[in-house]
Every structure is written in structure tokens, then in C-alpha cells.
Amino acid sequence: MSSDRLTERRARFAKGHRAEWLAAWALRLKGYRILAVRHRTRLGEIDLVARRGDTVAIVEVKARATLVAAMDAVTPTAQARIERAADLWLGKQPDHARLSLRFDIVAVLPRRWPVHVPNAWGSA
């Protein structure tokens, strides 16, 4: 891999980590408890797992120029991957029967507070 491509890749990686950190703090300030960050399963990765009461939000974090771009970046293929990873995570929770699961997006936009979109996809 060329030096320029490696530098660009590292910059994107760092930007993603900063976006996840900002998203986690925005959710904490809304009363969520962050249960996992970058949770890896054999079926994929979940950016954030947040809980408030009996509701668990599986959160995809996107750093984009606009909210529309962030929403469009979570493709149906990505949604399916995240849903499969969430099923694995949920199955390992001792109180899984009483938990309500939903899929959210947090868009980290330039010079703005992160935008939380609850129930971005899936059943309501």
C-alpha cells in the first residue's frame, strides 16, 4: 500500500473513532448508558450499543457532510449485517427477553452537535 493511501486510511480511521466518541457522549447526555463500543462479532461490528431503561439501541455512527449523506451511507446490506450482529449480542444478554431492540443512526456533521435518529430502520 502506498504511503498516501496508508495516510488517508489512518485519517479516516481516526475520524471514525472521534465520531464514535462524540456520538457516545451525545447519547450519554440524553440519558443512555453505553454498553459497548465497536462490539465485534463473527457476523460484523456494532458501533455503539446504548441502553435506556429496557430499550437497547444498536447505533450506527456516520461522520458525513449532511444528515442525508449519513442516512444514505447505511445501505440495506449494512443494515442486514448490523441486524445479524445485534442478534448475536442480544442472545448473550441474561435479560434479553425483556429488552426492546431498535436500530438508530447518529450522524456526526461538521461544526454541529451529533444528530440522533431513533428507529432509523427495522420494525418500530
Secondary structure, 3 states (H helix, E strand, C coil): CCHHHHHHHHHHHHHHHHHHHHHHHHHHHCCCEEEEEEEEECCEEEEEEEEECCEEEEEEEEECCCHHHHHHHCCHHHHHHHHHHHHHHHHCCCCHHHCEEEEEEEEECCCCCCEEEEEEECCC
